């Protein structure tokens, strides 16, 4: 479990079992969204990309993964501007960060 | 329902399982029970099935699939105007202010950050849920207060004399209209020797609950007046002094009452009256319609109870001579507290009441509807451009007996025997008028049917004692016109679209007939039935074709 998430979730819930369950769900949600983001990006479906990045942002913020949340916010902006190159760069970083989860 | 096993239930809607999981954990930590769903349609099904009240609050995401949280809010508001809805979202700088503005468009919508800690979530949700609980308690209390006030008004009404009384020598009619359910106005009528009547019209200072409590005390006292020493030789001034003593002994300086006390002697054609801070008596003389000041010397005194040591003297009493057709009209000053509208507050000019009465009363006398004039005063004020009433209002009209022989006007107590007896009197009167027997039977039948209908359905069985109705019967052109006035619950009117078939009409009549408020038989006998309502007064006019008559003719009002 990422340390930043552990600290954040412990402060919120103070229970190992609860935070383990929440973190597992967070990891699962990110793993599920990565291929969906990839598909939206490759098809240049900017609306879907924005929605998916919004979901990642919400989940990351709720779990205390601020780095992932920041990336998701930037990706949303890029999606709204239909910036393919920038979106690909940000998504690449997101994939790398997801491996740490 | 909203508190299951002592726990407050909160509905959570978010399409992300992680968020639902976290909210469930957070709400559990603070002692709430979360019912989580992943979509708005699921939430709507839940609310439709169990009702909004099963939840104390709703927490929802804003952006979810095709439907956003604000659309969901509109759906909820259709079910519950004040259900607290918390919008939980991670605001982007770009969307943030727009979302916040839309959240704040609704008084019961609130923002929650997605990263909110459980202790803050507890504070936020609890404070809103608690304040709503208080609001509901206040509403509940409001209902209780309203029920208590309604009962109070009912008791007040029961303490007043009958609304109308018509005897062989005189008549009176009084409307008593509280501004706010209960009233500080009172009215009493007491018979005196030689056919004289004592009328007392009082207006306790202010209105609402406190004035109504004083009214009840004073009204109770007035009921005991006939037991006082030398009551038979009482004068308006001596009555004022008795009431003044009651105020001094029992109400102290708590309140005072503008009062008009009249002793009407129909045989002598006089009325002696004293105004204790109340509007003067009006007299409309139908023989000599020019209204002249009845109190040129401006006699009168202060309201009763205003000063502890006031003594009312005979010098303050006015004696007014009346013609045979003169009508006396008295108001509490609530009649003068009318304005053109709520904002304008244009006071009533001095000429308002004389002008209104001069126009209204002779016309009512012509149509033989004087007995219900007090119930038309409010309407008349509105016709004259004054439509905002700021105080309780009581209007009284009294006079000598009706002299026309071709019109029968009577009051009828809400009592089956009295109704039967009156029907027999109607039969005799119609026969004396030379009406053909078949028409007489029809009139009698319509009268009995209508009156028993009012008796059975217009009043609660425990509540009709002391209530009454009143009627006017006359020949109008080629038909008999029977007008019945009652104060029971209004009859539902049958609205029939133009071109309705006979079958439709028949079915609707049968429907009303089975409910007892629209007798089919009356519709068969009458060529026309007209219903009106003036304040709390129901007016039903039946037109019955007389033998040899043509239903198209007649001098309708």
Contacts between the chains, C-beta under 8 A, distances in Angstrom:
chain1	res1	chain2	res2	distance
A	11	B	117	7.3
A	12	B	26	7.3
A	12	B	117	5.7
A	12	B	118	6.2
A	13	B	25	6.0
A	13	B	26	7.7
A	13	B	29	6.8
A	13	B	118	7.3
A	18	B	25	5.4
A	21	B	21	7.0
A	22	B	18	7.0
A	22	B	21	6.0
A	22	B	22	5.8
A	22	B	25	6.8
A	25	B	17	6.2
A	25	B	18	4.7
A	25	B	21	5.3
A	26	B	18	5.5
A	29	B	16	6.7
A	29	B	17	7.0
A	29	B	18	5.1
A	51	B	63	7.3
A	54	B	63	6.2
A	55	B	15	7.8
A	55	B	16	5.9
A	57	B	90	5.8
A	57	B	92	8.0
A	58	B	16	6.3
A	58	B	19	6.5
A	58	B	61	7.8
A	58	B	89	7.5
A	58	B	90	4.9
A	58	B	114	5.6
A	59	B	16	5.9
A	59	B	18	4.9
A	59	B	19	7.0
A	61	B	90	4.8
A	61	B	114	5.4
A	61	B	115	5.2
A	62	B	18	6.5
A	62	B	19	6.0
A	62	B	22	5.5
A	62	B	90	7.8
A	62	B	114	5.2
A	62	B	115	6.2
A	63	B	18	7.3
A	63	B	22	8.0
A	64	B	115	7.8
A	69	B	90	7.7
A	73	B	92	6.6
A	76	B	92	6.9
A	77	B	94	7.8
A	80	B	94	7.9
